């Protein structure tokens, strides 16, 4: 059992490198409602989009949102 734990630990140390993303045009995102939980979920999704370079490249054209998504949209604005 000790050997299984060691191999699992080694596998967890591997870092995920995202593949390069090539977006042809402008992008719009829609953030759904659901209150505070939706805002937390969308925060994680936006963080991932930032990692992929969506915001850095100026490709984001429009954000549409309701309820909890609007909390995050307001912070982004």
PDB file of N, CA, C and O in Angstrom:
ATOM      1  N   UNK A   1       0.815  -1.192   0.000  1.00  0.00           N
ATOM      2  CA  UNK A   1       0.000   0.000   0.000  1.00  0.00           C
ATOM      3  C   UNK A   1       0.861   1.260   0.000  1.00  0.00           C
ATOM      4  O   UNK A   1       0.465   2.276  -0.571  1.00  0.00           O
ATOM      5  N   UNK A   2       2.030   1.208   0.630  1.00  0.00           N
ATOM      6  CA  UNK A   2       2.919   2.370   0.662  1.00  0.00           C
ATOM      7  C   UNK A   2       3.369   2.782  -0.733  1.00  0.00           C
ATOM      8  O   UNK A   2       3.477   3.971  -1.036  1.00  0.00           O
ATOM      9  N   UNK A   3       3.632   1.777  -1.588  1.00  0.00           N
ATOM     10  CA  UNK A   3       4.059   2.072  -2.958  1.00  0.00           C
ATOM     11  C   UNK A   3       2.951   2.779  -3.732  1.00  0.00           C
ATOM     12  O   UNK A   3       3.222   3.662  -4.546  1.00  0.00           O
ATOM     13  N   UNK A   4       1.708   2.392  -3.477  1.00  0.00           N
ATOM     14  CA  UNK A   4       0.589   3.047  -4.157  1.00  0.00           C
ATOM     15  C   UNK A   4       0.495   4.514  -3.740  1.00  0.00           C
ATOM     16  O   UNK A   4       0.224   5.379  -4.572  1.00  0.00           O
ATOM     17  N   UNK A   5       0.714   4.792  -2.472  1.00  0.00           N
ATOM     18  CA  UNK A   5       0.634   6.174  -2.006  1.00  0.00           C
ATOM     19  C   UNK A   5       1.755   7.014  -2.602  1.00  0.00           C
ATOM     20  O   UNK A   5       1.535   8.172  -2.958  1.00  0.00           O
ATOM     21  N   UNK A   6       2.952   6.451  -2.717  1.00  0.00           N
ATOM     22  CA  UNK A   6       4.063   7.195  -3.298  1.00  0.00           C
ATOM     23  C   UNK A   6       3.815   7.543  -4.758  1.00  0.00           C
ATOM     24  O   UNK A   6       4.065   8.674  -5.173  1.00  0.00           O
ATOM     25  N   UNK A   7       3.325   6.585  -5.543  1.00  0.00           N
ATOM     26  CA  UNK A   7       3.083   6.872  -6.957  1.00  0.00           C
ATOM     27  C   UNK A   7       1.980   7.905  -7.115  1.00  0.00           C
ATOM     28  O   UNK A   7       2.041   8.745  -8.013  1.00  0.00           O
ATOM     29  N   UNK A   8       0.979   7.852  -6.256  1.00  0.00           N
ATOM     30  CA  UNK A   8      -0.091   8.845  -6.324  1.00  0.00           C
ATOM     31  C   UNK A   8       0.442  10.231  -6.002  1.00  0.00           C
ATOM     32  O   UNK A   8       0.061  11.205  -6.650  1.00  0.00           O
ATOM     33  N   UNK A   9       1.321  10.331  -5.006  1.00  0.00           N
ATOM     34  CA  UNK A   9       1.905  11.620  -4.641  1.00  0.00           C
ATOM     35  C   UNK A   9       2.719  12.186  -5.802  1.00  0.00           C
ATOM     36  O   UNK A   9       2.649  13.382  -6.086  1.00  0.00           O
ATOM     37  N   UNK A  10       3.493  11.326  -6.475  1.00  0.00           N
ATOM     38  CA  UNK A  10       4.283  11.783  -7.612  1.00  0.00           C
ATOM     39  C   UNK A  10       3.385  12.274  -8.744  1.00  0.00           C
ATOM     40  O   UNK A  10       3.701  13.269  -9.398  1.00  0.00           O
ATOM     41  N   UNK A  11       2.291  11.599  -8.976  1.00  0.00           N
ATOM     42  CA  UNK A  11       1.369  12.014 -10.033  1.00  0.00           C
ATOM     43  C   UNK A  11       0.747  13.361  -9.725  1.00  0.00           C
ATOM     44  O   UNK A  11       0.497  14.146 -10.640  1.00  0.00           O
ATOM     45  N   UNK A  12       0.492  13.648  -8.451  1.00  0.00           N
ATOM     46  CA  UNK A  12      -0.116  14.918  -8.073  1.00  0.00           C
ATOM     47  C   UNK A  12       0.857  16.079  -8.249  1.00  0.00           C
ATOM     48  O   UNK A  12       0.424  17.223  -8.389  1.00  0.00           O
ATOM     49  N   UNK A  13       2.161  15.810  -8.245  1.00  0.00           N
ATOM     50  CA  UNK A  13       3.152  16.869  -8.393  1.00  0.00           C
ATOM     51  C   UNK A  13       3.274  17.373  -9.827  1.00  0.00           C
ATOM     52  O   UNK A  13       3.910  18.400 -10.065  1.00  0.00           O
ATOM     53  N   UNK A  14       2.677  16.672 -10.780  1.00  0.00           N
ATOM     54  CA  UNK A  14       2.743  17.070 -12.185  1.00  0.00           C
ATOM     55  C   UNK A  14       1.875  18.314 -12.388  1.00  0.00           C
ATOM     56  O   UNK A  14       0.720  18.345 -11.964  1.00  0.00           O
ATOM     57  N   UNK A  15       2.426  19.316 -13.024  1.00  0.00           N
ATOM     58  CA  UNK A  15       1.701  20.562 -13.280  1.00  0.00           C
ATOM     59  C   UNK A  15       0.964  20.476 -14.614  1.00  0.00           C
ATOM     60  O   UNK A  15       1.468  19.907 -15.582  1.00  0.00           O
ATOM     61  N   UNK A  16      -0.225  21.043 -14.646  1.00  0.00           N
ATOM     62  CA  UNK A  16      -1.013  21.081 -15.873  1.00  0.00           C
ATOM     63  C   UNK A  16      -0.597  22.296 -16.682  1.00  0.00           C
ATOM     64  O   UNK A  16      -0.658  23.421 -16.186  1.00  0.00           O
ATOM     65  N   UNK A  17      -0.186  22.090 -17.892  1.00  0.00           N
ATOM     66  CA  UNK A  17       0.138  23.176 -18.810  1.00  0.00           C
ATOM     67  C   UNK A  17      -0.965  23.247 -19.853  1.00  0.00           C
ATOM     68  O   UNK A  17      -1.145  22.299 -20.617  1.00  0.00           O
ATOM     69  N   UNK A  18      -1.714  24.355 -19.904  1.00  0.00           N
ATOM     70  CA  UNK A  18      -2.808  24.438 -20.871  1.00  0.00           C
ATOM     71  C   UNK A  18      -2.282  24.497 -22.302  1.00  0.00           C
ATOM     72  O   UNK A  18      -1.208  25.045 -22.550  1.00  0.00           O
ATOM     73  N   UNK A  19      -3.033  23.939 -23.232  1.00  0.00           N
ATOM     74  CA  UNK A  19      -2.623  24.030 -24.636  1.00  0.00           C
ATOM     75  C   UNK A  19      -2.786  25.466 -25.122  1.00  0.00           C
ATOM     76  O   UNK A  19      -3.603  26.210 -24.579  1.00  0.00           O
ATOM     77  N   UNK A  20      -2.030  25.863 -26.124  1.00  0.00           N
ATOM     78  CA  UNK A  20      -2.191  27.227 -26.649  1.00  0.00           C
ATOM     79  C   UNK A  20      -3.594  27.416 -27.222  1.00  0.00           C
ATOM     80  O   UNK A  20      -4.152  26.521 -27.856  1.00  0.00           O
ATOM     81  N   UNK A  21      -4.142  28.589 -26.983  1.00  0.00           N
ATOM     82  CA  UNK A  21      -5.492  28.890 -27.456  1.00  0.00           C
ATOM     83  C   UNK A  21      -5.403  29.919 -28.566  1.00  0.00           C
ATOM     84  O   UNK A  21      -4.748  30.952 -28.423  1.00  0.00           O
ATOM     85  N   UNK A  22      -6.059  29.631 -29.658  1.00  0.00           N
ATOM     86  CA  UNK A  22      -6.087  30.573 -30.776  1.00  0.00           C
ATOM     87  C   UNK A  22      -7.542  30.920 -31.056  1.00  0.00           C
ATOM     88  O   UNK A  22      -8.296  30.106 -31.590  1.00  0.00           O
ATOM     89  N   UNK A  23      -7.919  32.119 -30.695  1.00  0.00           N
ATOM     90  CA  UNK A  23      -9.282  32.577 -30.928  1.00  0.00           C
ATOM     91  C   UNK A  23      -9.273  33.523 -32.113  1.00  0.00           C
ATOM     92  O   UNK A  23      -8.512  34.490 -32.143  1.00  0.00           O
ATOM     93  N   UNK A  24     -10.121  33.238 -33.088  1.00  0.00           N
ATOM     94  CA  UNK A  24     -10.123  34.010 -34.317  1.00  0.00           C
ATOM     95  C   UNK A  24     -10.652  35.421 -34.190  1.00  0.00           C
ATOM     96  O   UNK A  24     -10.068  36.345 -34.755  1.00  0.00           O
ATOM     97  N   UNK A  25     -11.736  35.614 -33.469  1.00  0.00           N
ATOM     98  CA  UNK A  25     -12.345  36.937 -33.405  1.00  0.00           C
ATOM     99  C   UNK A  25     -12.621  37.353 -31.987  1.00  0.00           C
ATOM    100  O   UNK A  25     -11.988  36.885 -31.040  1.00  0.00           O
ATOM    101  N   UNK A  26     -13.571  38.236 -31.861  1.00  0.00           N
ATOM    102  CA  UNK A  26     -13.967  38.720 -30.537  1.00  0.00           C
ATOM    103  C   UNK A  26     -14.816  37.676 -29.830  1.00  0.00           C
ATOM    104  O   UNK A  26     -15.468  36.856 -30.478  1.00  0.00           O
ATOM    105  N   UNK A  27     -14.810  37.705 -28.504  1.00  0.00           N
ATOM    106  CA  UNK A  27     -15.512  36.726 -27.690  1.00  0.00           C
ATOM    107  C   UNK A  27     -16.447  37.447 -26.726  1.00  0.00           C
ATOM    108  O   UNK A  27     -16.099  38.491 -26.173  1.00  0.00           O
ATOM    109  N   UNK A  28     -17.628  36.885 -26.531  1.00  0.00           N
ATOM    110  CA  UNK A  28     -18.566  37.376 -25.525  1.00  0.00           C
ATOM    111  C   UNK A  28     -18.788  36.258 -24.517  1.00  0.00           C
ATOM    112  O   UNK A  28     -18.768  35.081 -24.878  1.00  0.00           O
ATOM    113  N   UNK A  29     -19.000  36.623 -23.248  1.00  0.00           N
ATOM    114  CA  UNK A  29     -19.288  35.618 -22.237  1.00  0.00           C
ATOM    115  C   UNK A  29     -20.614  35.951 -21.565  1.00  0.00           C
ATOM    116  O   UNK A  29     -21.024  37.110 -21.494  1.00  0.00           O
ATOM    117  N   UNK A  30     -21.260  34.924 -21.082  1.00  0.00           N
ATOM    118  CA  UNK A  30     -22.536  35.077 -20.388  1.00  0.00           C
ATOM    119  C   UNK A  30     -22.402  34.439 -19.014  1.00  0.00           C
ATOM    120  O   UNK A  30     -22.003  33.280 -18.904  1.00  0.00           O
ATOM    121  N   UNK A  31     -22.732  35.184 -17.969  1.00  0.00           N
ATOM    122  CA  UNK A  31     -22.634  34.706 -16.599  1.00  0.00           C
ATOM    123  C   UNK A  31     -24.040  34.509 -16.060  1.00  0.00           C
ATOM    124  O   UNK A  31     -24.839  35.446 -16.026  1.00  0.00           O
ATOM    125  N   UNK A  32     -24.340  33.282 -15.637  1.00  0.00           N
ATOM    126  CA  UNK A  32     -25.695  32.952 -15.191  1.00  0.00           C
ATOM    127  C   UNK A  32     -25.958  33.438 -13.771  1.00  0.00           C
ATOM    128  O   UNK A  32     -25.064  33.926 -13.078  1.00  0.00           O
ATOM    129  N   UNK A  33     -27.193  33.291 -13.371  1.00  0.00           N
ATOM    130  CA  UNK A  33     -27.596  33.665 -12.023  1.00  0.00           C
ATOM    131  C   UNK A  33     -27.439  32.513 -11.052  1.00  0.00           C
ATOM    132  O   UNK A  33     -27.067  31.403 -11.431  1.00  0.00           O
ATOM    133  N   UNK A  34     -27.727  32.794  -9.807  1.00  0.00           N
ATOM    134  CA  UNK A  34     -27.627  31.786  -8.768  1.00  0.00           C
ATOM    135  C   UNK A  34     -27.067  32.360  -7.487  1.00  0.00           C
ATOM    136  O   UNK A  34     -26.670  31.620  -6.588  1.00  0.00           O
ATOM    137  N   UNK A  35     -27.033  33.679  -7.402  1.00  0.00           N
ATOM    138  CA  UNK A  35     -26.576  34.317  -6.177  1.00  0.00           C
ATOM    139  C   UNK A  35     -25.085  34.190  -5.949  1.00  0.00           C
ATOM    140  O   UNK A  35     -24.279  34.172  -6.879  1.00  0.00           O
ATOM    141  N   UNK A  36     -24.752  34.104  -4.668  1.00  0.00           N
ATOM    142  CA  UNK A  36     -23.352  34.079  -4.246  1.00  0.00           C
ATOM    143  C   UNK A  36     -22.610  32.869  -4.808  1.00  0.00           C
ATOM    144  O   UNK A  36     -21.449  32.989  -5.199  1.00  0.00           O
ATOM    145  N   UNK A  37     -23.258  31.710  -4.854  1.00  0.00           N
ATOM    146  CA  UNK A  37     -22.602  30.510  -5.389  1.00  0.00           C
ATOM    147  C   UNK A  37     -22.264  30.672  -6.868  1.00  0.00           C
ATOM    148  O   UNK A  37     -21.209  30.219  -7.314  1.00  0.00           O
ATOM    149  N   UNK A  38     -23.131  31.299  -7.616  1.00  0.00           N
ATOM    150  CA  UNK A  38     -22.842  31.547  -9.034  1.00  0.00           C
ATOM    151  C   UNK A  38     -21.646  32.476  -9.174  1.00  0.00           C
ATOM    152  O   UNK A  38     -20.788  32.271 -10.033  1.00  0.00           O
ATOM    153  N   UNK A  39     -21.593  33.493  -8.329  1.00  0.00           N
ATOM    154  CA  UNK A  39     -20.478  34.435  -8.381  1.00  0.00           C
ATOM    155  C   UNK A  39     -19.164  33.711  -8.100  1.00  0.00           C
ATOM    156  O   UNK A  39     -18.162  33.992  -8.757  1.00  0.00           O
ATOM    157  N   UNK A  40     -19.144  32.791  -7.142  1.00  0.00           N
ATOM    158  CA  UNK A  40     -17.925  32.033  -6.846  1.00  0.00           C
ATOM    159  C   UNK A  40     -17.536  31.126  -8.010  1.00  0.00           C
ATOM    160  O   UNK A  40     -16.359  31.022  -8.356  1.00  0.00           O
ATOM    161  N   UNK A  41     -18.522  30.472  -8.611  1.00  0.00           N
ATOM    162  CA  UNK A  41     -18.243  29.609  -9.761  1.00  0.00           C
ATOM    163  C   UNK A  41     -17.669  30.426 -10.915  1.00  0.00           C
ATOM    164  O   UNK A  41     -16.671  30.037 -11.521  1.00  0.00           O
ATOM    165  N   UNK A  42     -18.297  31.549 -11.212  1.00  0.00           N
ATOM    166  CA  UNK A  42     -17.846  32.380 -12.329  1.00  0.00           C
ATOM    167  C   UNK A  42     -16.461  32.960 -12.064  1.00  0.00           C
ATOM    168  O   UNK A  42     -15.693  33.177 -13.001  1.00  0.00           O
ATOM    169  N   UNK A  43     -16.136  33.212 -10.804  1.00  0.00           N
ATOM    170  CA  UNK A  43     -14.801  33.701 -10.470  1.00  0.00           C
ATOM    171  C   UNK A  43     -13.750  32.688 -10.914  1.00  0.00           C
ATOM    172  O   UNK A  43     -12.734  33.061 -11.500  1.00  0.00           O
ATOM    173  N   UNK A  44     -13.994  31.407 -10.635  1.00  0.00           N
ATOM    174  CA  UNK A  44     -13.067  30.358 -11.080  1.00  0.00           C
ATOM    175  C   UNK A  44     -12.978  30.278 -12.589  1.00  0.00           C
ATOM    176  O   UNK A  44     -11.893  30.105 -13.144  1.00  0.00           O
ATOM    177  N   UNK A  45     -14.118  30.402 -13.258  1.00  0.00           N
ATOM    178  CA  UNK A  45     -14.126  30.342 -14.721  1.00  0.00           C
ATOM    179  C   UNK A  45     -13.362  31.530 -15.320  1.00  0.00           C
ATOM    180  O   UNK A  45     -12.601  31.363 -16.274  1.00  0.00           O
ATOM    181  N   UNK A  46     -13.565  32.719 -14.762  1.00  0.00           N
ATOM    182  CA  UNK A  46     -12.863  33.915 -15.252  1.00  0.00           C
ATOM    183  C   UNK A  46     -11.364  33.788 -15.013  1.00  0.00           C
ATOM    184  O   UNK A  46     -10.561  34.183 -15.858  1.00  0.00           O
ATOM    185  N   UNK A  47     -10.982  33.231 -13.851  1.00  0.00           N
ATOM    186  CA  UNK A  47      -9.553  33.027 -13.583  1.00  0.00           C
ATOM    187  C   UNK A  47      -8.929  32.131 -14.643  1.00  0.00           C
ATOM    188  O   UNK A  47      -7.808  32.382 -15.086  1.00  0.00           O
ATOM    189  N   UNK A  48      -9.639  31.097 -15.050  1.00  0.00           N
ATOM    190  CA  UNK A  48      -9.141  30.189 -16.090  1.00  0.00           C
ATOM    191  C   UNK A  48      -9.034  30.909 -17.435  1.00  0.00           C
ATOM    192  O   UNK A  48      -8.064  30.715 -18.168  1.00  0.00           O
ATOM    193  N   UNK A  49     -10.016  31.728 -17.757  1.00  0.00           N
ATOM    194  CA  UNK A  49      -9.962  32.486 -19.012  1.00  0.00           C
ATOM    195  C   UNK A  49      -8.785  33.452 -19.018  1.00  0.00           C
ATOM    196  O   UNK A  49      -8.172  33.682 -20.061  1.00  0.00           O
ATOM    197  N   UNK A  50      -8.468  34.019 -17.853  1.00  0.00           N
ATOM    198  CA  UNK A  50      -7.309  34.902 -17.747  1.00  0.00           C
ATOM    199  C   UNK A  50      -6.031  34.105 -17.989  1.00  0.00           C
ATOM    200  O   UNK A  50      -5.133  34.568 -18.693  1.00  0.00           O
ATOM    201  N   UNK A  51      -5.945  32.890 -17.401  1.00  0.00           N
ATOM    202  CA  UNK A  51      -4.784  32.024 -17.626  1.00  0.00           C
ATOM    203  C   UNK A  51      -4.599  31.698 -19.099  1.00  0.00           C
ATOM    204  O   UNK A  51      -3.468  31.581 -19.571  1.00  0.00           O
ATOM    205  N   UNK A  52      -5.689  31.553 -19.824  1.00  0.00           N
ATOM    206  CA  UNK A  52      -5.629  31.226 -21.249  1.00  0.00           C
ATOM    207  C   UNK A  52      -5.353  32.447 -22.116  1.00  0.00           C
ATOM    208  O   UNK A  52      -5.191  32.310 -23.329  1.00  0.00           O
ATOM    209  N   UNK A  53      -5.297  33.631 -21.527  1.00  0.00           N
ATOM    210  CA  UNK A  53      -4.948  34.836 -22.261  1.00  0.00           C
ATOM    211  C   UNK A  53      -6.110  35.565 -22.903  1.00  0.00           C
ATOM    212  O   UNK A  53      -5.893  36.450 -23.731  1.00  0.00           O
ATOM    213  N   UNK A  54      -7.333  35.221 -22.548  1.00  0.00           N
ATOM    214  CA  UNK A  54      -8.488  35.863 -23.167  1.00  0.00           C
ATOM    215  C   UNK A  54      -8.537  37.356 -22.877  1.00  0.00           C
ATOM    216  O   UNK A  54      -8.812  38.151 -23.775  1.00  0.00           O
ATOM    217  N   UNK A  55      -8.276  37.740 -21.652  1.00  0.00           N
ATOM    218  CA  UNK A  55      -8.358  39.155 -21.289  1.00  0.00           C
ATOM    219  C   UNK A  55      -7.117  39.916 -21.717  1.00  0.00           C
ATOM    220  O   UNK A  55      -7.200  41.094 -22.065  1.00  0.00           O
ATOM    221  N   UNK A  56      -5.985  39.264 -21.696  1.00  0.00           N
ATOM    222  CA  UNK A  56      -4.730  39.921 -22.052  1.00  0.00           C
ATOM    223  C   UNK A  56      -4.723  40.323 -23.518  1.00  0.00           C
ATOM    224  O   UNK A  56      -4.152  41.355 -23.872  1.00  0.00           O
ATOM    225  N   UNK A  57      -5.332  39.546 -24.353  1.00  0.00           N
ATOM    226  CA  UNK A  57      -5.300  39.816 -25.784  1.00  0.00           C
ATOM    227  C   UNK A  57      -6.383  40.795 -26.230  1.00  0.00           C
ATOM    228  O   UNK A  57      -6.447  41.145 -27.408  1.00  0.00           O
ATOM    229  N   UNK A  58      -7.221  41.233 -25.321  1.00  0.00           N
ATOM    230  CA  UNK A  58      -8.265  42.185 -25.664  1.00  0.00           C
ATOM    231  C   UNK A  58      -9.354  41.601 -26.542  1.00  0.00           C
ATOM    232  O   UNK A  58      -9.988  42.329 -27.306  1.00  0.00           O
ATOM    233  N   UNK A  59      -9.580  40.311 -26.447  1.00  0.00           N
ATOM    234  CA  UNK A  59     -10.565  39.667 -27.303  1.00  0.00           C
ATOM    235  C   UNK A  59     -11.975  39.703 -26.722  1.00  0.00           C
ATOM    236  O   UNK A  59     -12.945  39.479 -27.445  1.00  0.00           O
ATOM    237  N   UNK A  60     -12.100  39.978 -25.438  1.00  0.00           N
ATOM    238  CA  UNK A  60     -13.424  39.999 -24.818  1.00  0.00           C
ATOM    239  C   UNK A  60     -14.193  41.229 -25.279  1.00  0.00           C
ATOM    240  O   UNK A  60     -13.758  42.365 -25.089  1.00  0.00           O
ATOM    241  N   UNK A  61     -15.332  40.979 -25.883  1.00  0.00           N
ATOM    242  CA  UNK A  61     -16.110  42.067 -26.476  1.00  0.00           C
ATOM    243  C   UNK A  61     -17.266  42.496 -25.578  1.00  0.00           C
ATOM    244  O   UNK A  61     -17.528  43.689 -25.428  1.00  0.00           O
ATOM    245  N   UNK A  62     -17.955  41.526 -24.981  1.00  0.00           N
ATOM    246  CA  UNK A  62     -19.167  41.848 -24.237  1.00  0.00           C
ATOM    247  C   UNK A  62     -19.373  40.834 -23.118  1.00  0.00           C
ATOM    248  O   UNK A  62     -19.039  39.658 -23.263  1.00  0.00           O
ATOM    249  N   UNK A  63     -19.929  41.303 -21.996  1.00  0.00           N
ATOM    250  CA  UNK A  63     -20.317  40.426 -20.892  1.00  0.00           C
ATOM    251  C   UNK A  63     -21.806  40.614 -20.663  1.00  0.00           C
ATOM    252  O   UNK A  63     -22.289  41.739 -20.528  1.00  0.00           O
ATOM    253  N   UNK A  64     -22.525  39.506 -20.620  1.00  0.00           N
ATOM    254  CA  UNK A  64     -23.952  39.511 -20.311  1.00  0.00           C
ATOM    255  C   UNK A  64     -24.131  38.727 -19.025  1.00  0.00           C
ATOM    256  O   UNK A  64     -23.522  37.670 -18.857  1.00  0.00           O
ATOM    257  N   UNK A  65     -24.970  39.232 -18.099  1.00  0.00           N
ATOM    258  CA  UNK A  65     -25.096  38.539 -16.819  1.00  0.00           C
ATOM    259  C   UNK A  65     -26.441  38.812 -16.159  1.00  0.00           C
ATOM    260  O   UNK A  65     -27.134  39.779 -16.474  1.00  0.00           O
ATOM    261  N   UNK A  66     -26.781  37.920 -15.232  1.00  0.00           N
ATOM    262  CA  UNK A  66     -27.956  38.096 -14.379  1.00  0.00           C
ATOM    263  C   UNK A  66     -27.585  37.678 -12.963  1.00  0.00           C
ATOM    264  O   UNK A  66     -26.671  36.877 -12.769  1.00  0.00           O
ATOM    265  N   UNK A  67     -28.278  38.206 -11.994  1.00  0.00           N
ATOM    266  CA  UNK A  67     -28.178  37.821 -10.588  1.00  0.00           C
ATOM    267  C   UNK A  67     -26.731  37.725 -10.119  1.00  0.00           C
ATOM    268  O   UNK A  67     -25.994  38.707 -10.201  1.00  0.00           O
ATOM    269  N   UNK A  68     -26.309  36.554  -9.625  1.00  0.00           N
ATOM    270  CA  UNK A  68     -24.955  36.387  -9.083  1.00  0.00           C
ATOM    271  C   UNK A  68     -23.881  36.661 -10.101  1.00  0.00           C
ATOM    272  O   UNK A  68     -22.800  37.130  -9.745  1.00  0.00           O
ATOM    273  N   UNK A  69     -24.151  36.380 -11.365  1.00  0.00           N
ATOM    274  CA  UNK A  69     -23.184  36.696 -12.405  1.00  0.00           C
ATOM    275  C   UNK A  69     -22.961  38.190 -12.542  1.00  0.00           C
ATOM    276  O   UNK A  69     -21.882  38.628 -12.941  1.00  0.00           O
ATOM    277  N   UNK A  70     -23.980  38.976 -12.212  1.00  0.00           N
ATOM    278  CA  UNK A  70     -23.857  40.433 -12.293  1.00  0.00           C
ATOM    279  C   UNK A  70     -22.926  40.984 -11.224  1.00  0.00           C
ATOM    280  O   UNK A  70     -22.303  42.028 -11.417  1.00  0.00           O
ATOM    281  N   UNK A  71     -22.830  40.282 -10.093  1.00  0.00           N
ATOM    282  CA  UNK A  71     -21.895  40.722  -9.055  1.00  0.00           C
ATOM    283  C   UNK A  71     -20.474  40.691  -9.618  1.00  0.00           C
ATOM    284  O   UNK A  71     -19.719  41.651  -9.466  1.00  0.00           O
ATOM    285  N   UNK A  72     -20.120  39.600 -10.258  1.00  0.00           N
ATOM    286  CA  UNK A  72     -18.780  39.469 -10.839  1.00  0.00           C
ATOM    287  C   UNK A  72     -18.607  40.404 -12.041  1.00  0.00           C
ATOM    288  O   UNK A  72     -17.545  41.003 -12.207  1.00  0.00           O
ATOM    289  N   UNK A  73     -19.630  40.531 -12.870  1.00  0.00           N
ATOM    290  CA  UNK A  73     -19.553  41.426 -14.038  1.00  0.00           C
ATOM    291  C   UNK A  73     -19.282  42.864 -13.594  1.00  0.00           C
ATOM    292  O   UNK A  73     -18.506  43.588 -14.218  1.00  0.00           O
ATOM    293  N   UNK A  74     -19.940  43.261 -12.498  1.00  0.00           N
ATOM    294  CA  UNK A  74     -19.714  44.603 -11.959  1.00  0.00           C
ATOM    295  C   UNK A  74     -18.278  44.787 -11.469  1.00  0.00           C
ATOM    296  O   UNK A  74     -17.686  45.851 -11.651  1.00  0.00           O
ATOM    297  N   UNK A  75     -17.728  43.756 -10.853  1.00  0.00           N
ATOM    298  CA  UNK A  75     -16.331  43.835 -10.402  1.00  0.00           C
ATOM    299  C   UNK A  75     -15.376  43.876 -11.589  1.00  0.00           C
ATOM    300  O   UNK A  75     -14.360  44.570 -11.544  1.00  0.00           O
ATOM    301  N   UNK A  76     -15.689  43.146 -12.640  1.00  0.00           N
ATOM    302  CA  UNK A  76     -14.828  43.154 -13.828  1.00  0.00           C
ATOM    303  C   UNK A  76     -14.855  44.517 -14.532  1.00  0.00           C
ATOM    304  O   UNK A  76     -13.843  44.984 -15.055  1.00  0.00           O
ATOM    305  N   UNK A  77     -16.024  45.133 -14.532  1.00  0.00           N
ATOM    306  CA  UNK A  77     -16.164  46.432 -15.199  1.00  0.00           C
ATOM    307  C   UNK A  77     -15.321  47.465 -14.489  1.00  0.00           C
ATOM    308  O   UNK A  77     -15.298  48.628 -14.894  1.00  0.00           O
TER     309      UNK A  77
END
